Amino acid sequence: MTAAGVVGVLVQLAVVVGGAPLLVGLMRQVRAVLEGRAGAGIGQPWRDLRKLLKKEAIRPEGTSWVFTSGPLVLFASTLVIAAVAPFVSTASPLDGVADLFAMVSLLLLGTVALTLAGLDTGTAFGGMGSSREVTIAALAEPTILLAGFALSARVGSSNLADIVAGTLAAPAQVLSPATLLAAVAFAVVVIAEAGRLPVDNPATHLELTMIHEAMILEYAGRDLAVVELASAMRLTVLLGLSVNLFVPWGVATSSAPLALLGATAVFALKVGLLGAVLATFEVFIAKWRLFRVPELLAGSFLFGLLAVSASFFLA
Amino acid sequence: MNGAAQSRREVGAAELAAGVGALLDDGYRLALVAAHEDPDAFRVVYLFTAGSPDRRVELVLRTDRDAPQVPTLAALSFPAGRFEREMRDLYGIVPLGHPLPRRLVRHQHWPVGWYAMRSDAGPAPEFGAVDEAYPFVTVQGPGVYEIPVGPIHAGLIEPGHFRFSVVGETILKLKARLWFTHKGIEKLAEERTAADALLLAERVSGDPSVGHALAYCLAVEDAYDWDVPAEAGLLRAVLLELERLYNHVADLGALCNDVGFGILNAHALRVRERLLRLNADVTGHRLLRGAVMPGGARVAQLPTSSQLAEIAAEVVEIVDLALGNSVVRDRFTGTAALRGDQVRQIGALGYVARASGVDIDARRDHPFHAATTQVTSVVRNEGDVLARFLVRAGEVRASVALLEILLRDARPGMVHGERPQLVPGVQVSGVGLVEGWRGTIAHRVEIAADGRLARLKIVDPSFMTWPALPVALTGTIVPDFPVANKSFNLSYAGNDL
């Protein structure tokens, strides 16, 4: 493990942790401007976090360590992805961990921790949110795997850095049917996993319609700050994976300081742009009826399956 | 002076049911039931109304001072059964043979035997022991669970408790428990002068201030046989439509917001703000308060038809965009459908009734000014969220069209009719019926010989329409509740006075 490699990991962590609330702020601001509102500015999520961190964490009576540890597991699992996935640099010393299956498992670990915490509160909303979240996760995770398969088939490795490096080496592959189909499947799943419209409405105050927000209703103060930060990081990580798996240009392949600096700027730009596009898309779409969400995810699963088939038969 | 055919007759307990049955068969609806405490007896007034031509019939039943009881009408009329429960909770008048003799207005922790509206009630007592469990019907079966929601909610909305019995996401049964906001408005109105109690009437519920103020004024004028100039009626009609406009616009946006289509809500709120500023120009108050008073109305300036046309065009655009979005249309269509026969049985009012094919509109049925009868009625038959959305959208257009007619003859200023003297020593009563933006508002006043209010009974349309919500929601999925609830948008404060 070289010192330069460690610097690369630290840069990635700093970018994801520090940038995640800014990404959320940017997306809210884009939405506000498009809706003709002034908006609170992109720094607002950080200001909210600062406020929440100063407040005590009130935990409901009767909850156990499951409730207490939920935010930490979510935060920690997302942090690992942020450290090892090839966001800024493919030359990570933790490269061996950056496996597609490991990433999907880590994402699921955070989801499960939060759903269990939602159940642990014993409230109707926690259970309702957890039930809905698991329904969606159960449908979304296979699609992520399939889409990843389609990408890994062509490089013969499920290592993310290898996939990214493979695409960098053969740029024409981005326009192959397999990659395009996988991109569509992946995009749908990212929207579902990140709890964005049309699957979930992150801006709602209506308890009965919530999915993600219903699970975390009982968190307050510092606990809530951790959940909010981890959720923002999760969004960043999902968008980061999307851009780097399909549009990897700009990723540093070495740990040279200048390369890292340039790659950081490019990564921030790409994710910011994708976030802005997603926010714009959200302005024009309403939330789907809950029972139609499985149709959407089944559709994306089909795209994933086609992508895998195409990567074998059309490659 | 409303030109309505009015009659009143005393009935005995034995002939009440027959009398009520005959009226209901004749097309009358029960608009209001008010109990009164006389020195020698409790007196219950049943007000029945029918439109085209405007008819109002009052049946008066006296009952014993010491053991007050009335025969229940619950088998004949659902709203009557609810009025009776309200009367029992507030006056201690027992409805004999009532099929659901549970508390309605006062929750179980209010002490037994304390009746807020009685003259000897005194100050509100401490909450006592619960005299019976809070009864919720438990739905049993494999996989059935309950979701309790409220009375405190995440948004800035009024308190109400909802108990969902659910399988998966499908609502099997919904029970709404309201009545967390009893303010004693009717009690506060007693002993006040007519001018004084106007302030209370205007604040029954925040959004229909003109509706309630006007219904109250009409009731007082009816009691006094007060001659109000026709110009005042015109101004009042203008104010009533302005109130309808800003509330309907807010609802159109809120319905879109509840299905996650925030951009239309942002624009609907912008249009609402324009209307509120227009209201401030017209009356000096954004919510149109202080413009209607017994005997007249006061308006600083009138909106121009170009202002209204601009606003109407913006609303049309918002509605078109909402209906053009396939997801929004899908969420609205078929959600929480209420059938017309259910509306008639429950006695629901306003846009909820009109969206289910029941055309009730006091502007046409009980006009206080002839011009309001020219309103275009907007009726749909589907009874779902989409129908309630479209009825609101249609009523915005109808309101603007009606305003065009009204503004031809209306002139700004203060118009007031001289109050006639009361015949000394006589207690008088009067009724006011107004199509507020939410539905028909009914007020009934009794004014004592000294000119002070002996009794003010207020019926907000929410009281009549609330029971329709759980009926409409049967079979709907839980995440669709907020948008369905918003499509009803009933008042908690107006329901619980």
Interface residues (C-beta under 8 A of the other chain):
Chain A: R31 L34 E35 G36 R37 A124 F125 M128 L197 P198 N201 A203 T204 H205 L206 E207 L208 T209 L217 V283 F284 I285 A286 K287 W288 R289 L290 F291 R292
Chain B: Y145 E146 I147 P148 V149 H153 A154 G155 E169 C256 D258 V259 G260 F261 G262 I263 A266 H267 R270 N325 V327 V328 D330 R331 I477 V478 P479 D480 F481 P482
